[in-house]
């Protein structure tokens, strides 16, 4: 697909879009501008992110995707938006990965070229449908002109324009003519009752390729002359290589080269097995540096001190301190959430061919322009001399929003003749991850004589990922990710005060993790609202419901989840039900967990019932799969997830010490969708953030013991 990168573009507002047509061979080329506000860094100049659609003479619709597929279904659901309005079969849409270009492909809700924050569908919902509708009108007009008839006597269907007389022309036949027509400035979109594709359980476009092995992930890239490398990095952040004996490694059959960096050593070989055996043969002495004594306890102590001091106010309603002081009952608690690793199925990897004056990169990344920019900086090259090929991702969860893996591969490739693929072992992947932050909350509420909350005050401390990753979005000590799920709650609370204290931990790096801020805040909020219900001696569902008269959508999902879960029905001894309700990522979700506590204190999650209002559903199958996936991710975190530091080193190294939920442990997950005409909400992360407090509340229902620290410690629950 050829795209004119130098085409001029108009300024965009959040509500407007632009379609520029150009003749490209014999095809119709549409540049779809995803809406975004002003580029603050560039003054009056606006961002102009674009997805490109081309209809060639063969009638194929080619969409250059500004988002990446990592299992969430984006490569099916976004084409559905275009296919719906364009009146083509979904199979007629072919996808191409977008190249790095912040101006053309920036995420409309983030302002940078990235796939994350559960907003691909949210950002593409209107502009891509408008693009399809505009293209359909142009093709219909082209057919009418060729036939010499009124366009109103023609209709588009299945990639053709059909006249009332029965005459028909394919989109391929009309593409060149349509490209010469003026672009309509206002297009009418289908109403929901006219949808043929949106709302249906469309078959995943990437499914067959994943089954037969034809799709290519980053780890599958194999340019000619490829060598394979694996590496050992300093076990302590900031450490350095002090001494290296590589003599034994060089004797391993297939090992070609040892690359020494300041803080890492790589073994380059003909294949991964030789590289791994060579790595095992290395004798490395490390200088651990300033972080040699850091422990998890050090991090926790610093956070415990931080929550005792005032921080920037994220939200304030009324006078919480005064209302708490005069309340009939005061309830307080402190919550701790640990560092968590991503542990993606596909370990970190990147292939680089450094040629001196230019370099080429093959990778699976959630932020391709970031990879290009950071690699160019590390290589000392202009950005346009760094070519990045993106691929499908075998698990992102926020880990592949980072470019550290690509930068590390480039550092190694600069010393290697020809392309080299750097693959991290599982131990390197876990011990050199960038982790979900450790958080501590100190929260208090006041209740009236009826047990109803009259005030809520929470101060929490932890790392801000956005402050590092996207500094312009961190303002006055606050950012939208760190506070989401802690502010703008679904409940009616007349006096409400939230403060956040930023504390960056020593000796460990933090990063986005599936549901990030809400994974912390929803746990705290929904655990504490449950504590208030217990203090008021009221049913947890009824207590929440009484605070939702102003929010019918939230009340509807809570009622549906409770009904489908059989809330209130008896359970066997040692079992309990817990509920959680949230409004994050633009979606409302209620979850009910059923758990069993064994005599040894171990917890088994048997069933999870989810009721979701995510606005208009594009593909129900994708929604269901994402909730199920998110639940499994969250159950794993609740039962097992914890990264700890000792002597500056991450103690966990593989799935024996950083345990995953096993198939035989997986709960039954039921998903019930509330029909809604609202615009779509986010789906990729919501299932994760709500399930952890639902499990904790179920444990309380079964045992009477509150869990204010994750993961669950079976020793605290022993009979």
C-alpha positions in Angstrom: 0.0 0.0 0.0 1.4 3.4 -1.0 0.6 6.4 1.2 1.7 10.0 0.5 3.4 10.9 3.8 3.8 14.5 2.6 0.1 15.2 2.0 -1.1 18.3 3.8 -3.5 17.9 6.6 -6.0 20.2 8.2 -6.1 21.1 11.9 -8.4 18.8 13.9 -10.7 19.3 16.9 -11.9 16.5 19.1 -15.2 16.4 17.3 -14.1 16.9 13.7 -12.6 14.5 11.2 -11.0 14.9 7.8 -11.0 12.6 4.8 -8.5 13.6 2.1 -8.9 11.7 -1.1 -6.1 11.2 -3.6 -5.7 9.1 -6.7 -3.3 6.2 -5.9 -2.9 4.2 -9.0 -6.4 3.1 -9.9 -7.6 3.1 -6.3 -9.5 5.3 -3.8 -7.3 6.4 -1.0 -8.9 7.7 2.2 -7.0 9.3 5.0 -9.1 8.9 8.1 -8.1 11.4 10.8 -8.8 10.1 14.3 -9.9 13.1 16.4 -7.8 14.7 19.1 -7.5 18.0 20.9 -4.7 20.5 20.5 -1.1 19.4 20.7 0.0 21.3 23.8 3.7 20.8 23.0 3.3 22.4 19.6 1.1 25.3 20.6 -1.7 26.0 18.2 -0.7 23.1 15.9 -2.9 20.1 16.4 -2.1 16.4 16.4 -3.2 14.7 13.2 -3.3 10.9 13.8 -4.5 9.0 10.8 -5.7 5.5 9.8 -5.5 5.0 6.0 -8.0 3.1 3.9 -7.5 2.1 0.3 -9.9 0.5 -2.0 -8.0 -0.9 -5.0 -9.2 -2.1 -8.4 -9.6 -5.6 -6.9 -12.2 -4.2 -4.5 -10.1 -5.1 -1.5 -10.3 -2.6 1.4 -6.9 -2.1 3.0 -6.8 -0.6 6.5 -3.4 0.5 7.9 -4.1 -0.1 11.6 -2.9 2.5 14.1 -3.4 -0.1 16.9 -1.7 -3.4 17.5 -3.3 -6.8 18.1 -2.3 -8.6 21.3 -5.2 -10.9 21.8 -7.8 -8.3 22.6 -9.6 -8.5 19.2 -8.7 -5.1 17.8 -7.9 -6.5 14.4 -11.5 -7.7 14.1 -13.6 -5.1 15.9 -12.1 -2.0 14.3 -12.5 -3.3 10.8 -16.1 -4.1 11.7 -16.7 -0.3 12.1 -15.5 0.4 8.6 -17.2 -2.6 7.1 -20.5 -1.7 8.7 -20.7 1.8 7.1 -18.9 0.9 3.9 -21.2 -2.0 3.2 -18.6 -4.7 2.7 -18.1 -8.1 4.1 -15.6 -8.2 6.9 -13.5 -10.7 4.9 -12.9 -8.0 2.3 -10.9 -5.9 4.8 -7.2 -6.5 4.9 -5.0 -5.1 7.6 -1.5 -3.7 7.6 0.5 -2.6 10.6 0.9 1.1 10.8 4.5 2.4 10.6 5.8 4.7 13.4 4.4 8.2 12.8 3.1 10.2 15.7 1.5 12.8 13.5 -0.5 10.3 11.5 -1.2 7.5 14.0 -1.4 9.0 17.5 -4.0 7.4 19.7 -6.8 10.0 19.9 -7.2 9.6 23.6 -3.6 9.5 24.6 -2.0 11.8 22.0 0.8 9.4 21.3 1.0 6.4 19.0 0.2 3.6 21.4 -2.3 0.8 22.1 -3.4 0.8 25.7 -5.8 2.2 28.3 -8.6 0.1 26.8 -9.4 2.9 24.3 -8.8 1.6 20.7 -12.5 1.1 20.0 -13.4 4.2 22.1 -11.1 6.4 19.9 -12.1 4.8 16.6 -15.8 4.5 17.1 -17.0 7.6 15.3 -14.2 8.6 12.9 -13.8 5.2 11.3 -17.5 4.8 10.8 -17.6 8.2 9.3 -14.8 7.2 7.0 -16.7 4.1 5.8 -19.9 6.1 5.3 -18.1 8.8 3.3 -16.4 6.2 1.1 -19.7 4.5 0.5 -21.4 7.8 -0.6 -18.5 8.5 -3.0 -18.7 5.1 -4.6 -22.4 5.3 -4.9 -22.1 8.8 -6.6 -19.5 7.4 -8.9 -21.8 4.6 -10.0 -24.7 7.0 -10.5 -22.6 9.3 -12.7 -21.5 6.4 -14.9 -25.0 5.2 -15.4 -26.4 8.7 -15.7 -29.0 8.2 -12.9 -29.9 9.8 -9.6 -27.7 8.5 -6.8 -30.9 8.0 -4.7 -31.9 5.2 -7.0 -28.7 3.3 -6.1 -27.7 1.4 -3.0 -24.5 -0.1 -1.7 -24.4 -3.8 -0.7 -21.7 -6.4 -0.2 -19.0 -4.4 -1.9 -21.1 -3.4 -4.9 -23.3 -0.5 -5.9 -26.7 -1.7 -7.2 -29.2 0.3 -9.3 -32.9 -0.1 -8.9 -32.9 -1.6 -12.4 -30.6 -4.4 -11.2 -27.4 -3.1 -12.8 -24.4 -3.4 -10.5 -20.7 -2.4 -10.3 -18.1 -3.6 -7.8 -16.2 -1.1 -5.6 -13.1 -2.1 -7.5 -14.7 -1.0 -10.8 -15.6 2.3 -9.2 -12.6 3.1 -7.1 -10.7 5.3 -9.6 -13.9 7.3 -10.5 -14.8 7.8 -6.8 -11.3 9.2 -6.1 -12.0 12.1 -8.4 -15.2 13.2 -6.6 -15.4 15.8 -3.8 -15.4 14.4 -0.3 -18.7 14.8 1.5 -18.3 17.0 4.6 -21.2 15.7 6.5 -22.2 12.1 6.4 -25.1 10.4 8.1 -24.2 7.3 10.1 -26.4 4.3 10.6 -28.7 4.2 13.6 -28.3 1.1 15.8 -31.4 -0.5 14.4 -29.7 -0.5 10.9 -26.6 -2.3 12.0 -25.9 -5.5 10.2 -22.4 -6.2 11.5 -21.9 -4.1 14.7 -23.4 -6.0 17.6 -22.9 -9.5 16.0 -20.5 -12.1 17.1 -18.1 -11.8 14.1 -15.5 -14.4 13.7 -12.0 -13.3 14.6 -10.0 -12.3 11.4 -6.8 -13.5 13.1 -8.0 -16.8 14.3 -7.2 -19.1 11.4 -3.6 -17.7 11.1 -3.0 -18.3 14.8 -4.3 -21.9 14.5 -2.2 -22.8 11.4 0.8 -20.9 12.6 1.0 -18.5 9.6 0.8 -15.3 11.7 4.0 -13.7 12.7 4.8 -12.5 16.2 7.9 -10.4 17.1 9.7 -13.6 18.3 9.1 -15.2 14.9 11.0 -12.6 12.8 13.8 -14.2 10.8 15.6 -11.8 8.4 18.3 -13.5 6.3 21.6 -14.2 8.2 19.9 -14.0 11.6 21.8 -14.9 14.8 20.2 -15.5 18.2 21.3 -13.9 21.4 20.2 -14.1 25.0 21.6 -12.1 27.9 22.2 -11.6 31.6 21.6 -8.2 33.0 22.7 -6.8 36.3 20.5 -8.4 39.0 20.4 -5.1 40.8 19.1 -2.0 39.1 22.0 0.3 38.5 24.6 -2.4 38.9 27.6 -3.0 36.5 29.7 -5.8 35.2 32.8 -6.0 37.4 34.6 -9.0 36.0 33.8 -11.4 33.2 35.3 -14.8 32.3 33.8 -15.9 29.0 36.3 -18.6 28.1 34.0 -21.5 28.8 31.1 -19.9 27.0 33.2 -19.5 23.8 33.7 -23.2 23.8 30.0 -24.0 23.5 29.2 -25.3 20.1 27.2 -22.7 18.1 28.3 -19.7 20.2 29.7 -17.0 17.9 30.3 -14.0 20.0 30.2 -12.6 23.6 29.0 -9.0 23.8 29.9 -7.1 27.0 28.0 -4.0 28.0 28.3 -1.8 31.1 25.4 -3.6 32.9 24.8 -6.7 30.8 26.5 -9.6 28.9 25.0 -11.2 25.8 25.8 -14.5 24.1 25.3 -14.5 20.4 24.9 -17.9 18.7 23.5 -19.8 15.8 20.3 -20.8 17.8 18.7 -20.2 21.2 19.9 -23.4 22.8 23.5 -22.6 22.1 23.0 -19.0 23.3 21.4 -20.3 26.5 24.1 -22.9 27.2 26.7 -20.3 26.5 25.0 -17.9 29.0 25.1 -20.6 31.7 28.8 -21.0 31.1 29.6 -17.4 31.7 31.2 -16.4 35.0 30.1 -12.9 35.8 31.0 -10.9 38.9 28.7 -7.9 39.4 29.2 -4.6 41.1 25.7 -4.1 42.6 26.0 -0.4 43.1 23.8 1.9 45.2 20.7 -0.3 45.3 22.5 -3.4 46.7 20.7 -3.4 50.0 17.2 -2.4 48.9 14.3 -4.5 50.1 10.5 -4.6 49.8 10.3 -3.6 53.4 12.3 -0.4 52.6 9.8 0.5 49.9 6.8 -0.1 52.2 8.3 1.9 55.0 8.8 4.9 52.8 5.2 4.7 51.5 3.9 4.3 55.1 5.6 7.5 56.0 4.4 9.2 52.8 0.7 8.6 53.6 1.0 10.5 56.9 1.8 13.7 55.0 -0.6 15.8 52.8 -0.5 15.4 49.1 -2.1 17.1 46.1 -5.9 16.9 46.1 -7.3 14.7 43.4 -10.9 15.5 44.2 -12.8 17.2 47.0 -16.5 17.5 47.7 -17.8 19.2 50.9 -15.8 19.0 54.1 -14.8 15.3 54.7 -12.7 16.0 57.9 -15.5 17.9 59.6 -18.2 15.3 58.6 -16.0 12.5 59.9 -15.3 14.3 63.1 -19.1 14.6 63.7 -20.1 11.1 62.5 -21.9 8.6 64.6 -19.4 5.9 63.6 -15.9 6.2 62.2 -14.3 3.4 60.2 -10.6 3.4 59.1 -8.3 1.0 57.3 -4.9 0.7 55.6 -4.4 -1.2 52.4 -1.2 -2.6 50.8 -0.8 -3.7 47.2 2.4 -5.3 45.9 4.6 -4.9 42.9 3.4 -7.2 40.1 5.1 -8.5 37.0 3.5 -8.9 33.5 4.8 -12.4 32.8 3.6 -12.4 29.2 3.4 -15.6 27.3 5.8 -14.2 24.7 9.0 -13.2 26.6 10.7 -9.9 25.8 12.4 -10.1 22.4 13.6 -7.8 19.6 15.5 -8.3 16.4 17.8 -5.6 15.2 20.1 -5.2 12.1 22.4 -2.3 12.7 24.2 -1.1 9.6 26.1 1.9 11.0 24.3 4.7 9.2 20.9 3.1 9.6 19.2 0.3 11.4 16.1 -2.0 11.1 14.0 -3.4 13.9 11.5 -6.2 14.1 9.5 -6.3 17.2 6.0 -6.6 18.7 5.3 -3.4 20.5 2.3 -1.4 21.9 4.2 1.9 21.1 6.0 1.7 17.8 6.9 5.4 17.6 8.4 5.3 21.1 10.5 2.3 20.0 11.7 4.2 17.0 12.5 7.4 18.9 14.4 5.7 21.7 16.2 3.3 19.4 17.3 6.3 17.3 18.6 8.1 20.4 20.5 5.0 21.5 22.0 4.5 18.1 22.9 8.1 17.5 20.9 8.1 14.3 18.1 10.4 12.9 14.7 9.0 13.5 14.1 8.5 9.8 17.1 6.2 9.6 15.4 3.7 12.0 12.9 1.4 10.4 10.6 -0.5 12.7 8.4 -3.4 11.6 5.6 -4.2 14.1 4.1 -7.7 14.6 1.4 -9.4 16.6 2.1 -9.5 20.3 1.9 -12.6 22.5 0.7 -10.7 25.5 1.3 -7.0 26.2 -0.6 -6.0 29.4 1.4 -2.7 29.3 4.8 -4.3 29.3 5.3 -3.6 25.6 4.4 0.1 26.0 8.1 0.3 27.0 11.0 0.4 24.7 13.8 -0.9 27.0 13.9 -4.3 25.2 14.4 -2.7 21.8 17.1 -0.4 23.2 18.9 -3.3 24.8 18.8 -5.3 21.6 20.2 -2.3 19.7 23.1 -2.0 22.2 23.9 -5.6 21.4 23.3 -5.4 17.7 25.8 -2.5 17.4 28.6 -5.0 18.1 27.2 -7.8 15.8 27.7 -8.1 12.1 24.3 -8.8 10.6 20.8 -9.1 12.2 20.5 -10.5 15.7 17.4 -11.5 17.7 17.7 -10.9 21.4 15.4 -13.2 23.4 15.1 -12.9 27.1 14.9 -16.0 29.2 11.9 -16.3 31.5 14.1 -15.4 34.5 15.4 -12.3 32.8 11.8 -11.4 31.7 10.5 -11.6 35.3 13.5 -10.2 37.1 14.1 -7.3 34.8 10.4 -6.5 34.2 9.0 -3.0 34.9 6.4 -3.6 37.5 2.9 -2.6 38.6 3.6 -0.1 41.4 3.5 -0.9 45.1 0.7 1.2 46.8 -0.4 2.0 50.3 -3.7 3.7 51.2 -4.9 5.2 54.4 -8.6 5.6 54.3 -11.3 6.7 56.7 -15.1 7.2 56.5 -17.9 8.5 58.8 -21.3 6.9 59.0 -24.6 8.3 60.3 -26.8 6.5 62.8 -28.4 4.5 60.0 -25.0 3.4 58.8 -25.1 5.5 55.7 -21.7 7.1 54.7 -21.6 10.9 55.3 -17.9 11.3 54.5 -15.0 9.5 52.8 -11.3 10.4 52.9 -8.4 8.6 51.3 -4.8 9.4 50.9 -2.6 7.0 49.0 1.1 6.8 48.0 2.9 5.1 45.2 4.7 5.6 41.9 3.2 7.5 38.9 4.0 5.7 35.7 2.6 8.5 33.6 5.0 11.0 35.2 7.8 9.1 33.6 6.1 7.8 30.5 4.2 10.9 29.4 5.4 13.8 31.5 2.9 16.4 30.0 0.0 14.4 31.4 1.4 14.7 35.0 0.2 18.0 36.3 0.2 19.5 39.8 1.3 16.2 41.3 -1.6 14.2 39.7 -2.3 12.1 36.6 -5.5 10.5 35.3 -4.3 6.9 35.5 -3.1 6.9 39.1 -6.4 8.4 40.3 -8.9 6.5 38.1 -11.1 4.4 40.3 -10.3 6.5 43.4 -12.2 9.6 42.2 -15.6 10.1 40.6 -17.0 7.0 42.3 -20.4 5.6 41.4 -21.7 6.1 44.9 -23.4 9.2 46.3 -21.0 10.5 49.0 -21.8 14.1 50.2 -18.3 14.7 51.6 -15.4 13.3 49.7 -11.7 13.9 49.7 -8.9 12.1 47.8 -5.1 12.9 48.0 -2.3 11.3 46.1 1.4 11.4 47.2 3.9 10.5 44.5 6.7 8.3 45.7 9.1 6.6 43.3 10.6 3.4 44.8 14.4 2.8 44.9 15.9 -0.1 43.1 12.9 -1.0 40.9 11.2 0.4 37.8 7.5 0.7 37.5 5.3 0.6 34.4 1.7 0.2 33.2 0.1 -3.1 34.1 -3.3 -4.4 33.0 -5.7 -1.9 34.5 -2.8 -0.1 36.3 -4.4 2.7 38.5 -7.8 1.0 38.8 -6.2 -2.3 39.7 -5.2 -0.6 42.9 -8.0 1.9 43.4 -10.9 -0.4 42.8 -9.5 -2.9 45.2 -9.3 -0.2 47.9 -12.7 1.4 47.1 -14.7 -1.8 46.9 -13.0 -3.4 49.9 -13.7 -0.4 52.0 -17.3 0.1 50.9 -17.7 -3.6 51.9 -16.2 -2.7 55.3 -18.7 0.1 55.7 -21.6 -2.3 54.9 -20.3 -4.6 57.6 -20.0 -1.8 60.1 -23.5 -0.8 59.3 -24.6 -4.5 59.7 -26.2 -4.3 56.2 -26.1 -6.6 53.2 -23.2 -5.6 50.8 -25.4 -5.5 47.7 -28.2 -3.6 49.4 -25.8 -1.2 51.0 -24.2 -0.3 47.6 -27.6 -0.1 45.9 -28.9 2.5 48.4 -26.1 4.8 47.2 -26.9 4.5 43.5 -30.2 6.3 43.1 -28.5 8.9 41.1 -26.8 6.4 38.8 -29.3 4.0 37.1 -26.6 2.4 34.8 -24.5 1.4 37.9 -27.6 0.1 39.7 -28.6 -1.9 36.7 -25.3 -3.8 36.4 -25.3 -4.4 40.2 -28.8 -5.8 40.1 -28.1 -8.0 37.1 -24.9 -9.4 38.7 -26.7 -10.1 42.0 -29.6 -11.8 40.2 -27.5 -14.0 38.0 -25.2 -15.0 40.9 -28.2 -15.9 43.1 -27.1 -13.4 45.7 -28.4 -14.5 49.1 -28.9 -18.1 48.3 -27.2 -20.5 50.8 -23.7 -21.8 50.1 -21.8 -24.7 51.7 -19.8 -24.1 54.8 -16.5 -22.4 54.1 -17.8 -20.7 51.0 -18.6 -17.1 50.5 -19.8 -14.6 47.9 -18.3 -11.1 47.4 -19.3 -8.3 45.2 -17.5 -5.4 43.5 -18.8 -2.5 41.4 -16.8 -0.1 39.3 -16.9 2.5 36.6 -13.5 2.6 34.9 -12.3 2.8 31.3 -15.7 4.1 30.3 -17.5 0.9 31.3 -19.6 -0.2 34.3 -19.0 -3.6 35.6 -20.3 -5.5 38.6 -18.7 -8.8 39.6 -19.7 -11.5 42.1 -17.2 -14.1 43.1 -17.9 -17.4 44.9 -14.9 -18.7 46.8 -14.1 -21.7 49.0 -11.6 -21.6 51.8 -9.9 -24.9 52.6 -8.7 -26.0 56.0 -5.1 -25.1 55.1 -6.3 -21.5 54.3 -5.9 -21.8 50.5 -8.6 -20.1 48.5 -10.4 -21.5 45.5 -12.4 -19.2 43.2 -15.2 -21.4 41.8 -17.4 -19.0 40.0 -17.4 -15.4 38.8 -20.6 -13.7 37.6 -20.1 -10.4 35.6 -22.6 -7.9 34.5 -21.3 -5.3 32.1 -22.5 -2.1 30.6 -19.8 -1.1 28.1 -22.1 1.0 25.9 -22.7 -0.2 22.4 -21.1 -3.6 21.9 -19.2 -4.0 18.7 -18.5 -7.7 19.0 -20.1 -9.6 21.9 -17.6 -12.5 21.6 -14.7 -10.1 22.1 -16.3 -8.5 25.1 -17.0 -11.9 26.7 -13.4 -13.1 26.0 -11.9 -9.9 27.4 -13.8 -10.1 30.6 -12.9 -13.8 31.0 -9.3 -13.0 30.3 -9.3 -10.0 32.7 -10.8 -12.2 35.4 -8.2 -14.8 35.1 -5.4 -12.2 35.2 -7.0 -10.7 38.3 -7.6 -14.0 40.1 -3.9 -14.8 39.5 -2.9 -11.5 41.1 -5.2 -12.1 44.1 -4.0 -15.6 44.8 -0.4 -15.5 43.9 0.9 -12.2 42.5 3.8 -10.5 44.3 7.2 -9.3 43.3 9.6 -8.8 46.3 13.1 -7.4 46.6 15.9 -8.7 48.8 19.4 -7.3 48.6 18.4 -5.2 45.6 17.4 -8.4 43.7 13.9 -9.5 42.6 13.4 -12.8 44.4 11.0 -14.4 41.9 12.5 -15.9 38.7 10.1 -18.2 36.9 6.6 -19.7 37.2 7.6 -21.8 40.2 8.1 -18.6 42.3 5.8 -16.3 40.3 2.9 -18.6 40.0 0.2 -18.4 37.3 -3.4 -19.7 37.7 -3.6 -23.2 36.4 -6.3 -24.5 34.1 -7.7 -26.8 36.9 -7.9 -23.7 39.2 -9.8 -21.5 36.7 -13.3 -20.4 37.8 -16.4 -20.6 35.7 -16.9 -17.0 34.4 -20.4 -15.9 33.3 -20.8 -12.7 31.4 -24.1 -10.8 31.1 -24.3 -7.7 28.9 -26.6 -4.8 29.5 -28.0 -3.5 26.2 -27.0 0.2 25.7 -27.0 2.8 23.0 -24.2 4.8 24.6 -20.8 5.0 22.8 -18.5 2.0 23.5 -16.5 1.8 26.6 -13.1 0.1 27.2 -13.0 -3.7 27.7 -9.4 -4.9 27.8 -8.7 -4.2 31.5 -12.0 -3.8 33.4 -12.3 -7.5 34.2 -9.0 -7.4 36.1 -9.5 -4.4 38.4 -12.9 -5.5 39.9 -12.3 -9.2 40.5 -9.6 -8.8 43.3 -11.9 -6.9 45.7 -14.8 -9.3 44.8 -12.6 -12.2 45.9 -11.4 -10.4 49.1 -15.0 -9.6 50.0 -16.0 -13.2 49.4 -13.3 -14.4 51.7 -14.7 -12.1 54.4 -18.1 -13.5 53.9 -16.7 -17.0 54.3 -14.3 -16.4 57.1 -15.1 -13.1 58.8 -11.5 -12.0 58.1 -10.6 -8.9 56.2 -7.9 -8.9 53.5 -6.2 -5.5 53.3 -3.0 -6.8 51.8 -2.5 -8.7 48.6 -1.9 -11.4 47.6 -3.9 -13.7 49.9 -1.9 -15.3 52.6 -3.3 -18.8 53.3 -1.7 -18.8 56.7 -4.0 -16.0 57.8 -7.0 -18.1 56.9 -6.2 -21.5 58.3 -9.1 -23.0 60.2 
